[in-house]
C-alpha cells in the first residue's frame, strides 16, 4: 500500500471517531460542551493586538500592560485578591481571566462592557489601573513609527484611533481559547482521559446543581446570578455587581458567573478574591448558592473534576515591541 | 549535478566567505567584534531559569518579576528613568539591559555583583524592588509541586535553594545574546549592511574617542569609567558608582560603561536615565567625556551608527508558570 492510501485511511478512521464522539456527546446531552481552538479571521490584526496587550506604554506611566493583571503565563489572571494599579492602587475587584473570555455574555464582573472591544478601553483610562486617557494612549502609539506602519498595514489609515486599538486587542484576546482539556477529551469519547475520582466529581457537580449556572462551553460566563442565593454572602468588598449597570435594586450582588475553564490556574476565587483555594471556593459555593455541605471526600472529588478543565495554554512567542521615538512622551511615574 | 553536490559546493563557498570575513575583521583590527548566538550548555537549567525570570511570585507581593524591569519585549529594560519597585517605590538608578549582560565585567552599574548569578539574588531581597527575602522566595517555590519536580530534574535534589534559583536565572540570562545586528554583518564583510551615513557615524565614533570605553564584543561593559572626565556631570541622582563598592574616594562617579548593543531600544540613557534620546546621550557624552561638540549632522551620523547595533531580539515562547498549591503563601500587596 502506498503512503497516500495509508494517510487517507487514517483520515477516514479519525473522522469516524470524531463524528461518533460528537454524536455521543450530543446523545448524552451533557450540560458542558468541548471547545475548539480559535480560528483567527485576521492574523495581522491579532498580531498587532498581541503587541498592544503586552505594551506598558498604553498606561500613563509606562509600567502596566494588559498582561500585568491578565498575565498569560498565569492563567490570564494576576493571582491576586484584587489587582494592583497605578501608584500601587488597590483595585476594587478580582481580575477575571482573559482566557476564553470571548465566550462570555458580556465583559467585567458586572457585564458593563458588551464585548471584548468595549472592555479593552476601560482599564487604559481607569485612573486606578493604567491611569491614561484614550487620547494620551493613542498619542503615544502615533509617535512610534513602527506602530503607525503596522496600524496602516492592518487598517489602511495613517492615523491611529482608539477604535482600532481596542479592535486589535479584542482580536488577540479572541485567540485565547484553551482547548484539549482532559475533561473535553473525555466529553469527546476518550473515556480514559478522566480517572474514577474526576468522573465522580463531575457527577457530583451535575447532581448538586453547580451546572445550573456553570454550563455551556465556558462552564459559566453566560449568565448573571446572585452571589448568595440561599444565604447572604459575607464580604468586605464594596462591589455590588449588576445593579451598578442596570440601576435596579433587584440586581444587587448579581455578578457574571465566571468561567471555570482553567480554574486551577485562576486563584484566588470570587469577585472579591476571598476564596484562596478551590476547596474553599467549592465549600462556599455549596453553602451560599446551594444550601449544601459537601463532605471532605466529596469536595475533593469536585476539585479533582475542576482541575481536569485546564486546557492548552496560550502558545506564542513573546512579542517584541517597537521602540519609542524621540517625540514619544516620556513616562513620569514619580512626578507629583 | 546532484543535490548533495550543490549543497557541498554551497557549504564550501559559505565557509570561504566566512573565513575571508573573519580574516578581514582581524586584519582591520576593529575595536568592536561581532557576537554569536549563545550556546546553551544546559537547556533544562535555562528553561527553568526562564520561568523564574517571568515569575512575579519571586517578589513578596506577587506582582513584580525580573521581566518587569528587564522587559524582554523592550530591549531588556523598562524604558523608565529609574525603575518602579514594591509599593511604587522610586528606584535609585536606571535599569540596565539584561541583553548581552553575560559579557559584562561585573553586574549592576557599580559592579557590586561579580556575575549574573550573584546579581540575580539582589532585586529579590531589595525592599524597594521585589521586597522579598531569599527564604520567603524559596519557600514559595518549594510549595509549588511542579517547580519542586523541575528543580529535582535539573539539580537532583528535593529541596529548592536560593543558590539553585539564581543559578537557573543566570543560565537563562546567558542565553540573551543578540547576534546579527547590521553592524555585525558589516564587520563580517557584508559591506552593504551599513549605508554611507552609518559608516561615517562609525568612523566618527572611532575618531572621536568613543571607542576608548565602548569597545569589545559588547561595545562597552568591560570597564569602569568616571562619568564626567572633562567636565563634571550634573545630576540630581545620588548614585556615586564604584566607590560604594571599593570605599575609595577616587572611585566616586565611576560607573560600569554600559553596552551599546541594542541601544536604540534601551532608552532613556545613563545611570540616572536623564538622557531621553540618543541625540541627547551622544551630545552629553561628547561634552563631559571628550570635551567635544558634534554638529547636528555629526550627531545624526553617530546615532545612525548606534542604531545599527540592534541585533536579533530574544525569541522564545512565553513561559507558562506552574500554579501555586493550597499551601503557597498568599501575597498580601495591600496589607498595612
Interface residues (C-beta under 8 A of the other chain):
Chain A: X54 X55 X56 X57 X61 X62 X63 X68 X71 X72 X73 X74 X75 X78 X79 X80 X81 X82 X84 X86 X87 X88 X90 X264 X265 X267 X268 X276 X277 X278 X279 X313 X314 X315 X316 X317 X318 X319 X320 X321 X323 X324 X326 X330 X331 X333 X334
Chain B: X54 X55 X56 X57 X61 X62 X63 X68 X71 X72 X73 X74 X75 X78 X79 X80 X81 X82 X84 X86 X87 X88 X90 X264 X265 X267 X268 X276 X277 X278 X279 X313 X314 X315 X316 X317 X318 X319 X320 X321 X323 X324 X326 X330 X331 X333 X334
